[in-house]
Amino acid sequence: MQTKIVRIEDKTPVREELLADAARILREGGLVAFPTETVYGLGGNALDADASRKIYAAKGRPSDNPLIVHIARMEELEPLVTEIPESAKRLAEAYWPGPLTMILKKSGRIPAETSGGLDTVAVRMPADPVANALIRLAGVPVAAPSANTSGKPSPTTAEHVIEDMNGRIDVILDGGAVQVGVESTIVDLSGDHPVLLRPGAVTVPMLEKILGPVELDPVLTKPLGPDVHPKAPGMKYRHYAPKAEMILVEAGDEGETETDCNGPEENCGSMRVVKEISRLAEEAVRAGKRPGILATDETAPLYRTGEVRSIGRRSDEASVAHNLFAVLREFDSIGVDIIYSEVFPEDDLGLAIMNRMNKAAGHHHIVVGKDGSASETLGG
């Protein structure tokens, strides 16, 4: 298959004639990759079981992993679900279009191939002008997981999509780098209480401002069991992972205070992490390996060994989320053998960052105590 690449230079407004062919291909059952504000999506007609099967085949994705259905207008939601609860209406009013996916009871229009065999459907309304215009022009809801080979870091540029999907799909729409950099928040509204299944740019405090208390699914902190059917993308299988083994290094700071530091300007936990990662990187080099180090603007200058990459400022979680997948893909491209990464507080957007990093690392952690000793945990 020859993949057509269409470059969208200006999104203000989008020239609809550039999208007309891609919209037709979606209506006729073909596959189109397109930018959203979160990551690039791989789209097919959500009402066409064959199109959904094509998506799974292009990604190499297990067919029990449900697809997110994208719409362009609120009135397009009603035919896809059996009911729209008040909680969904309030969330849509607050955060649609935007990086939020809601899980609701599906109608008979959604084939099992799109929903992963579940009686629910995941729906979102993207804010990116290319995505929104494409869906509107196609005239059908668009099922679209991330446009990458299953398990790899999600694509945040068209170049990432081309690397994974060229020759596998009909069209790639190049709309430049995405804004957010991690996938949408997924909240399950199909039960008695709202449950967060995947964190994203719409954070828990933002959800609770509209819904009240939101439960956190246990899968956010540990792997899903092998016999459990995933309700949302990214819950069960290896996700967001670079080719190299990835290990997260963190400080065990329980009870630690600033007076325990060597000086008031030094963050004890951060410095212990830097020292441990530096030691591990030097050990890897002696073993003939090429280590990658995932650091921040604040700590990157402190490392002397390995391929050091910053994913942004620790004080700016949005920059970290925006750069995370791109840096993991860069490590793939330069061929590192092992990756050591710092971690981040699991608050607000940090919860989404650490969810992706834990998935990428298979929940493989090294915890450095106040005495400098290190303990290892694997698999959550």
C-alpha positions in Angstrom: 0.0 0.0 0.0 1.3 3.5 -0.8 0.6 6.0 2.0 -0.3 9.5 0.9 1.1 12.3 3.2 -0.7 15.6 3.3 0.9 18.5 5.0 -1.3 21.0 6.8 0.7 24.2 7.1 -2.0 26.4 8.5 -4.8 25.5 11.0 -6.3 28.9 11.2 -8.6 28.0 9.6 -8.0 24.6 8.1 -8.4 24.5 4.3 -11.1 21.9 4.0 -10.1 20.9 0.5 -6.9 19.4 1.9 -9.1 17.1 4.0 -11.7 16.1 1.4 -9.9 13.0 0.1 -9.1 11.8 3.7 -12.7 12.3 4.7 -13.9 10.2 1.7 -11.4 7.5 2.5 -12.8 7.3 6.1 -16.4 7.1 4.8 -15.3 4.2 2.5 -13.6 2.2 5.2 -10.0 3.2 4.8 -7.5 4.4 7.4 -6.3 8.0 8.0 -3.8 9.2 10.6 -4.4 12.7 11.9 -3.2 15.1 14.6 -5.2 15.7 17.8 -4.2 17.9 20.7 -3.0 14.9 22.6 -1.2 12.5 20.2 -1.7 11.5 16.6 -4.7 9.2 16.0 -5.2 6.3 13.6 -8.7 6.7 12.3 -11.3 4.5 10.7 -15.1 4.6 10.5 -16.3 3.6 14.0 -19.5 2.2 12.6 -17.7 -0.2 10.2 -16.5 -3.4 11.8 -14.1 -4.0 8.9 -12.5 -0.6 9.4 -11.9 -1.4 13.1 -10.3 -4.7 12.2 -8.0 -2.8 9.8 -7.0 -0.6 12.7 -6.1 -3.5 14.9 -4.1 -5.1 12.0 -2.2 -1.9 11.2 -1.2 -1.4 14.8 -0.7 -5.1 15.6 -3.1 -4.4 18.5 -5.0 -7.1 20.5 -8.7 -7.0 19.4 -10.0 -6.9 23.0 -8.4 -3.5 23.5 -11.2 -1.0 22.9 -11.0 1.9 20.5 -11.9 5.5 21.3 -14.7 6.9 19.1 -14.2 10.6 18.1 -17.0 13.0 17.3 -17.0 16.6 16.1 -20.3 17.9 17.7 -22.3 17.1 20.8 -25.4 16.0 18.8 -23.3 13.1 17.4 -23.0 11.5 20.8 -26.7 10.5 21.3 -26.9 7.8 18.5 -23.8 6.1 19.9 -25.0 5.5 23.4 -28.1 4.2 25.2 -28.3 7.3 27.5 -26.3 10.4 28.3 -26.2 10.8 32.1 -26.2 14.3 33.6 -22.6 13.8 34.7 -21.5 13.3 31.1 -23.4 16.4 30.0 -21.7 18.5 32.7 -18.3 17.2 31.8 -18.9 17.8 28.1 -20.0 21.4 28.8 -16.8 21.9 30.8 -14.1 20.1 28.8 -15.4 19.3 25.3 -13.9 19.7 22.8 -10.7 18.7 24.6 -8.5 15.9 25.9 -11.2 14.0 27.8 -12.8 10.6 26.9 -16.0 9.4 28.6 -17.0 5.8 28.8 -20.8 5.2 28.4 -23.2 2.4 27.7 -23.1 1.8 23.9 -26.0 1.7 21.5 -26.4 -1.1 18.9 -24.8 1.2 16.3 -21.3 0.5 17.7 -19.9 -2.9 16.5 -18.2 -5.2 18.9 -15.0 -4.8 16.9 -14.9 -1.1 17.8 -15.7 -1.5 21.5 -13.4 -4.5 22.1 -16.5 -6.7 22.7 -17.7 -4.6 25.6 -21.2 -3.2 26.2 -19.6 0.3 26.6 -18.0 2.8 24.3 -15.3 5.4 24.8 -16.1 8.7 23.2 -14.3 12.0 22.9 -14.5 15.3 21.0 -11.0 16.5 20.0 -10.1 20.2 20.0 -7.5 20.1 17.3 -8.9 21.9 14.3 -7.6 19.3 11.8 -9.2 16.5 13.8 -12.4 18.3 14.3 -12.8 19.3 10.7 -11.8 15.9 9.4 -14.5 14.1 11.5 -17.1 16.7 10.5 -16.3 16.3 6.8 -16.3 12.5 7.0 -19.8 12.5 8.4 -19.1 9.4 10.5 -17.8 8.9 14.0 -14.1 8.0 13.8 -12.5 5.3 15.9 -8.9 6.3 16.5 -6.3 4.8 18.9 -2.8 6.3 18.8 -1.2 6.0 15.4 1.8 3.9 16.4 2.7 0.3 16.4 1.1 -1.3 19.4 3.2 -1.1 22.5 5.6 1.7 21.2 5.7 5.3 22.5 2.7 7.2 21.2 3.4 9.5 18.2 3.5 13.3 18.8 4.7 14.3 15.3 3.8 13.1 11.8 7.4 11.8 11.5 6.7 9.4 14.3 3.6 8.2 12.4 5.4 7.8 9.2 8.1 5.7 10.9 5.4 3.3 12.2 2.6 3.4 9.6 4.0 4.3 6.2 2.8 1.6 3.8 0.2 0.3 6.2 -2.5 3.0 5.9 -4.0 5.2 3.2 -3.3 8.8 4.4 -1.2 10.6 7.0 -2.2 14.2 7.7 0.8 16.1 9.0 -0.4 18.9 11.3 2.8 19.5 13.1 3.7 18.7 16.7 0.8 18.1 19.1 0.1 20.3 22.0 -0.4 18.0 25.1 1.8 15.0 24.3 0.0 12.4 26.4 -3.3 10.6 25.6 -6.7 11.9 26.8 -8.0 11.4 30.3 -10.5 8.5 30.4 -13.3 8.5 33.0 -15.9 5.7 33.2 -19.4 7.0 33.7 -21.2 3.7 32.9 -21.5 2.7 36.5 -22.9 4.1 39.8 -19.7 6.2 40.4 -17.2 7.9 38.1 -14.0 6.0 37.9 -10.7 7.3 36.4 -9.2 4.7 34.1 -6.4 6.8 32.5 -5.1 10.1 33.7 -4.4 12.9 31.3 -4.5 16.7 30.9 -8.0 16.9 32.4 -6.8 16.1 35.9 -8.5 14.6 38.9 -9.1 18.0 40.6 -10.7 19.2 37.3 -12.9 16.2 37.1 -13.9 16.4 40.8 -14.8 20.1 40.3 -17.6 18.9 38.1 -18.4 15.4 39.4 -17.5 15.4 43.0 -15.4 12.4 44.2 -13.8 10.3 41.5 -12.5 6.8 42.2 -9.1 5.8 40.9 -9.0 2.4 39.1 -6.4 0.1 40.8 -4.7 -0.3 37.3 -3.3 3.2 37.7 -0.8 1.9 40.2 -0.3 -1.8 39.2 -0.7 -4.0 36.1 -4.1 -5.4 35.1 -4.5 -9.1 35.7 -4.2 -11.4 32.6 -7.8 -12.6 32.8 -9.3 -9.1 33.1 -10.9 -7.5 30.0 -9.7 -3.9 29.6 -12.4 -1.2 29.7 -10.1 1.4 28.1 -7.0 1.6 25.9 -3.6 1.2 27.7 -4.9 -0.7 30.7 -3.8 -4.3 30.1 -1.0 -4.6 27.6 2.6 -3.3 27.4 2.2 0.4 26.4 4.3 3.4 25.6 7.5 1.3 25.8 10.8 2.1 24.1 12.9 -0.8 22.7 15.4 -0.7 25.5 14.6 -1.8 29.1 13.5 1.2 31.2 14.0 1.6 34.9 12.6 4.3 37.1 14.8 5.6 39.9 13.2 7.3 42.9 14.1 8.5 46.4 12.5 7.0 49.5 11.8 10.2 51.3 9.5 9.1 54.1 10.1 11.4 57.0 12.9 13.3 55.4 13.2 17.0 56.1 15.4 19.8 54.7 17.6 19.7 57.8 18.7 16.2 56.8 20.4 17.6 53.7 24.0 18.7 53.4 22.9 22.2 52.7 19.6 24.1 52.5 19.9 24.5 48.7 20.2 20.8 47.9 17.2 18.6 47.4 18.3 15.4 49.2 16.0 13.0 47.3 16.8 14.5 43.9 20.6 14.3 44.6 20.4 10.7 45.7 18.6 9.8 42.5 21.2 11.6 40.4 24.0 9.8 42.2 22.3 6.4 41.8 21.5 6.9 38.1 25.1 8.1 37.5 26.4 5.0 39.2 24.1 2.7 37.2 25.1 4.4 33.9 28.8 4.0 34.7 28.2 0.4 35.5 26.3 -0.1 32.2 29.2 1.5 30.3 31.7 -0.8 31.9 29.5 -3.7 30.9 29.7 -2.6 27.2 26.2 -1.1 27.1 25.0 2.3 25.9 22.8 3.9 28.7 20.2 6.6 28.2 19.3 8.9 31.0 15.9 10.6 31.1 16.4 13.8 33.2 15.0 17.3 33.5 16.4 20.8 32.8 17.3 21.1 36.4 19.3 17.8 36.6 20.6 17.1 33.1 23.9 19.1 33.6 24.7 16.9 36.7 25.2 13.8 34.6 28.5 12.9 33.1 27.9 9.5 31.6 25.5 8.2 29.0 23.1 9.7 26.5 21.4 12.4 28.6 18.1 13.9 27.5 15.9 16.4 29.3 12.1 16.1 29.0 11.5 19.6 30.3 11.5 21.6 33.5 10.5 19.8 36.7 8.6 22.9 37.7 6.5 22.7 34.4 4.7 19.4 34.2 3.1 20.4 30.9 6.6 20.6 29.3 7.4 17.1 30.6 4.2 15.6 29.3 4.7 17.3 25.9 8.2 15.9 25.5 8.0 12.4 27.1 7.1 10.2 24.1 9.4 12.2 21.7 12.4 11.5 24.0 11.6 7.8 24.3 11.4 7.6 20.5 14.7 9.4 20.3 16.3 6.8 22.5 15.0 4.2 20.1 16.5 6.0 17.2 20.0 6.3 18.7 20.0 2.7 19.9 20.5 2.9 23.7 20.6 -0.4 25.5 19.0 0.6 28.8 17.2 3.7 30.1 17.4 5.1 33.6 14.7 7.7 34.4 13.9 10.1 37.2 10.3 10.2 38.5 7.8 12.9 39.2 5.2 13.6 41.9 1.9 11.9 41.1 -0.3 15.0 41.5 -2.3 16.8 38.8 -0.6 16.2 35.4 2.1 14.3 37.2 -0.3 11.4 37.6 -0.6 11.1 33.8 3.2 11.4 33.4 3.9 8.6 35.9 1.1 6.4 34.5 2.8 6.5 31.1 6.3 6.1 32.6 5.2 3.1 34.7 3.7 1.4 31.7 6.8 2.1 29.7 9.0 0.7 32.4 6.8 -2.3 33.3 6.6 -0.9 36.8 10.3 -1.5 37.3 11.6 0.8 40.0 14.8 1.3 42.0 14.2 3.1 45.4 17.2 4.9 47.0 17.0 5.2 50.7 18.4 8.0 52.8 21.5 6.0 53.5 22.1 5.5 49.8 21.1 1.9 49.7 18.9 0.8 46.7 16.1 -1.7 46.6 14.4 -2.9 43.4 10.7 -3.6 42.6 9.2 -5.1 39.5 5.7 -5.4 38.2 4.0 -3.1 40.7 
